[in-house]
Amino acid sequence: MKLKPWFKWGCLTPLAVVAALVLSGYIAFSILDSPSNVLKHALHLQTLPRSIKHLRMGSDVWTDEVRGFYFEIAPAEFPLLLTGRDFKLSDMGTTYQARTIHVKPAVTFMARWNYTWQTSGAHCRIDASEAKDRVAIVFAAD
């Protein structure tokens, strides 16, 4: 049995439209969920410092959505990370071991600076090396 051309196109057109919608949704989600976009949201910044390199992100969902980040940055640009939220410095008085959470492979480094910001629905913690060139961030939100 031979299908009429209008019937064939009438079936294929809706399938092509659905496939295009699914593909565009996937692309949009990938862009919105990129490590740099999520980090900008976590730090409440319009743009990230240009010197950030090797940005990695991991995530998990417990009672909150938790995002972990690790990256390297030029020490002179580190203060830009603190401009989007009212971070408070917690001076540990010594170095301590900072670990990435949910970032694979895990990174451990000696940190000296700890900055925190918290509201009733979210919190962000920044651990930085003494030179402020290596950074681990944990952001959690309800």
NORLINVEN-V332477 format. One record per pair of residues at least 12 apart in sequence whose C-alpha atoms are under 10 Angstrom apart, sorted by the first residue. I is the first residue (numbers start at 1). GAP is how many residues later the second one is. Records with the same first field share a line. If there is no record, write none. Layout:
I: GAP, GAP
This chain:
34: 22, 23
35: 20, 21, 22, 23, 32, 33, 34
36: 12, 16, 19, 20, 21, 33
38: 19, 29, 31, 101
39: 16, 17, 18, 28, 29, 30, 42, 98, 99, 100
40: 41, 44
41: 43, 98
42: 25, 42, 43, 80, 81, 82, 83, 95, 96, 97, 98, 99
43: 37, 38, 39, 40, 41, 42, 43, 44, 74, 81, 82, 83, 94, 96
44: 37, 38, 39, 40, 41
45: 35, 36, 37, 38, 39, 40
46: 38
47: 33, 34
48: 29, 32, 33
49: 24, 25, 27, 28, 29, 30, 31, 32
50: 23, 24, 27
51: 20, 21, 22, 23, 24, 25, 26, 27, 82
52: 18, 19, 20, 21, 22, 25, 26, 81, 82, 83
53: 17, 18, 19, 20, 21, 81
54: 16, 17, 18, 19
55: 14, 15, 16, 17, 18, 80, 81
56: 12, 13, 14, 15, 16, 44, 47, 48, 49, 80
57: 12, 13, 14, 43, 44, 45, 46, 47, 79, 80, 81
58: 12, 42, 43, 44, 45, 46, 47, 48, 80
59: 42, 43, 44, 45, 79, 80, 81
60: 41, 42, 43, 80
61: 79, 80, 81
62: 78, 80
63: 77, 78, 79
64: 57, 58, 75, 76, 77, 78
65: 57, 74, 75, 76, 77
66: 35, 36, 56, 57, 58, 72, 73, 74, 75, 76
67: 34, 35, 36, 57, 70, 71, 72, 73, 74
68: 31, 32, 33, 34, 35, 36, 56, 57, 68, 69, 70, 71, 72
69: 31, 32, 33, 34, 57, 66, 67, 68, 69, 70
70: 29, 30, 31, 33, 34, 36, 37, 38, 56, 57, 58, 64, 65, 66, 67, 68
71: 36, 62, 63, 64, 65, 66
72: 56, 57, 60, 61, 62, 63, 64
73: 59, 60, 61, 62
74: 57, 58, 59, 60
75: 53, 54, 55, 56, 57, 58, 59
76: 55, 56, 57
77: 55, 56
78: 50, 53, 54, 55, 56, 57
79: 53
81: 45
82: 33, 34, 35, 44
85: 31, 32, 33, 39
86: 29, 30, 31, 32
87: 27, 28, 29, 30, 31, 37, 38, 39
88: 26, 27, 28, 29, 30, 37
89: 24, 25, 26, 27, 28, 36, 37
90: 22, 23, 24, 25, 26, 37
91: 21, 22, 23, 24
92: 19, 20, 21, 22
93: 19, 20
94: 16, 17, 18, 19, 36
95: 14, 15, 16, 17, 18, 33, 34, 35
96: 13, 14, 15, 16, 17, 18, 31, 33
97: 12, 13, 14, 15, 30, 32
98: 12, 13, 14, 15, 16, 28, 29, 30, 31, 37, 38, 39
99: 12, 28, 36, 37, 38
100: 27, 35, 36, 37, 38
101: 35, 36, 37
102: 36
103: 33
107: 29
108: 28
109: 18, 19, 20, 25, 26, 27
110: 17, 18, 19, 20, 24
111: 15, 16, 17, 18, 19, 20, 21, 23, 24, 25
112: 15, 16, 17, 18, 19, 20
113: 13, 14, 15, 16, 17, 18, 19, 22
114: 12, 13, 14, 15, 21, 22, 23
115: 12, 13, 22
116: 21, 22, 23
117: 22
118: 21, 22, 23
119: 22
120: 21, 22
121: 19, 20, 21
122: 17, 18, 19, 20
123: 15, 16, 17, 18, 19
124: 13, 14, 15, 16, 17
125: 12, 13, 14, 15
126: 12, 13
